[in-house]
Amino acid sequence: MSRRLARADPAYPGLLAAIHDPPPQLWVRGDVELDLLSRPAVAVVGARACSAYGRAAARSLARDLAVAGVVVVSGMARGVDGEAHRGALAAGGPTVAVLGCGIDRDYPAAHAELARRISETGLVVSEYEPGVEPAPWRFPARNRIIAGLSRAVVVVEARERSGALITVDFALEQGRDVLVVPGEITSALSAGSNALLRHGAAPALSVDDVLEAIGVVAERPVRAEPEGDAARVLEVLRDAPATVDEIARAVALPAADVAALLTALELDGLVEAGDGAYRATIAA
C-alpha cells in the first residue's frame, strides 16, 4: 500500500520537519501506521562493498537495536544498509528504508524481496513520486532524510569518500549524534570511518553505546548460550571463521549435522555466513 504524506499532515515526523530542507512530501509504502516514522530511530549506514566484519557488525547492531525497541533506518543499498535492515527484521522489529528513486522502484533490483519484507512490518519511503528513476544525485539528497528521521547515525565501515560520510555531514548539521563502529586500521574500507573517530566521533562498541547516546533505556533479554554440539560449533567459530567442512572435522560430526546446527545458530543471531565461511557475530 502506497500513501502520500504532505509536510502539513499531522503524521509527518517532527524530527524530519525540523531540518533545514525537509522534503515537501513523503511517499510511503507499507502496511504499518505512519507513527512509526516518529518513534525513536537510529540510522545504520556504511560501505556498499563492505567486509564480512562490516556485514556482521551492521546486522548484529541493528538486531540489538530492534530488540531494544528502536527503529532502524537505512538506505536499502547493498552492503551495510541491506545488512542493517536484515538485522532488524531478524529480531522481528520494524525498519525504515529511504529510497533515492520513486517509491514504486526497488533499487537495487536485487533487493526487491528485502523491500517486500521491510514493507510488511516497516516502511519504505521516498520524497520522489512513483515513476522517478534512480539517479546519482538523488542518493546524496535522500541521505538528509535518513539522518533527519533518526536521533543518531551509526557508521559501519566507510571509505575516505564514502556516501555514508554525506549522511554524517547531514547528521552533524541537524544536531544528531554520530557514532562509529571501529574498523580494521589496515583496511581501506574503514579509512573514512576511523577518521571520524580520530576527529571526535563517539565509538559504538556495543548497542549500549548507541542507546545511551539517544537516551533510551531498554530491558534486553539475556540470550541463553547454546549447549552440546551447538556450543562446540560456536566455540570453533569464536577462534576463527571456518567452512562447514572445516567445522565438521574440528568437532567430528557429519557435515549435514553441522549445517543444521549452523542454521539454528544463524537464526539465533550467533553466527553469520559470508565469503563461503561462517563466523561468530561480534555479539556472540
Secondary structure as UniProt FT lines:
FT   STRAND          2..6
FT   TURN            7..8
FT   TURN            10..11
FT   HELIX           14..17
FT   STRAND          25..29
FT   HELIX           34..38
FT   STRAND          41..46
FT   HELIX           52..67
FT   TURN            68..69
FT   STRAND          71..74
FT   TURN            78..79
FT   HELIX           80..90
FT   TURN            91..92
FT   STRAND          95..98
FT   TURN            103..104
FT   HELIX           109..111
FT   HELIX           112..121
FT   STRAND          123..126
FT   TURN            130..131
FT   TURN            136..137
FT   HELIX           138..148
FT   STRAND          152..156
FT   TURN            160..161
FT   HELIX           164..173
FT   TURN            174..175
FT   STRAND          177..181
FT   TURN            185..186
FT   HELIX           188..190
FT   HELIX           191..198
FT   TURN            199..200
FT   STRAND          202..203
FT   HELIX           207..214
FT   HELIX           228..239
FT   HELIX           244..251
FT   HELIX           255..267
FT   TURN            268..269
FT   STRAND          271..274
FT   TURN            275..276
FT   STRAND          277..280
FT   TURN            282..283
//
